[in-house]
Amino acid sequence: MVKTAGTLKLALLVASCSIASNLSFVMELNLGMGLRASSEQDNDGWTRRAAEEAEAVASTDCSGHGRAYLDGFLVHGKAACECNMCYGGHDCSEFSPDCPANADSGDPLFLEPYWREHAASSAVLVPGWHRMGYSYTGETLISEALEGQVRKLHAVVGNADTVYERMANHLLLNTIGVSGDSQLRSLKLLKVVLEDGGRGIFEFGYGKMKSRWQRLRSTVSLSNRFTLQKVPSQDCTFFQELMRESTPAYAWVKCEWEKDEDCLEVMRAANIIGRGGALFKADKRYVRLSLIGGDDDFDHLVNRLHKLISREERRG
């Protein structure tokens, strides 16, 4: 009986030690796997975290009159709205009615809605180690992939041998070339443009500019003080259409009244910022207005012009 009890105690002791050893082994194994998994996630999950950060910033509510950027300024640790001209407040909802209409800028913000519609396909994640040098294999200054896309684009618009050669010469003359991350972003955008043979972005751009020219002509037609340049329709080889309405990026306005010798000053007095004809060696009775800004910019410009023209009726 005593022997049996001793044997039982020994068996229990061995079992307890075995269980403790196994538990310790399992815990160490799981802990090690957890640490390794965490380390692997840190290395392999950078794209997910980067995408989440970008989407969080892009979803910032700026009332449709601004946008937040990853490289923008922060307020309380969060990306703040950068408002369109004439708008303010933390969410860009406050309009300043006395703000001038800036029709001098050449920023092509009118295309922003197109790229928002193609947010997923045009997005690109750039790791910190991406092409830290300025040259590619063979000591070229432009990636082979980007060169191919540029040639495709110029073939689509019908000038593959001239606008491409000019771009290549520009890169060669540039002392340090164009950084790899900039070329990667350009490559991504060109792929999106060429997905449908280039028709999507050109149709969007033409439609937007056609609408703006119609609104501008309708507004200026009410005036006997100002006239718009007459831009004849032209054959469009890209769309294979005859006599398509021209929609230039800039509009030339002429002051017709004899007293308005300097049209730029006339615009300034009406709180409209343009660019005087003298800068282009033209008569000072002309002023150039940019039509390629954002929707807020163009709407504000048309409203300013309408107010300026409406004064003619009251004076008459």
Secondary structure, DSSP 8 states (H G I E B T S, - for coil): -HHHHHHHHHHHHHHHHHHHHHHHHHHHHHHHHHHHHHHHHHHHSHHHHHHHHHHHHHT---TTSEE--TTS-EETTEE--EE-TTEESTTS-EE-TT--EE------GGGHHHHHHTHHHH-----TTTT-SS--TTS-SS-HHHHHHHHHHHHHHT-TTTHHHHHHHHHHHSSS---HHHHHHHHHHHHHHGGGTTHHHHHHHHHHHHHHHHHHHHHHTT-SSEEE-----EEETTTTEEEE----SEEEEEE-STT---HHHHHHHTTEE-EEGGGGTS-TTEEEEE--S-HHHHHHHHHHHHHHHHHHHHH-
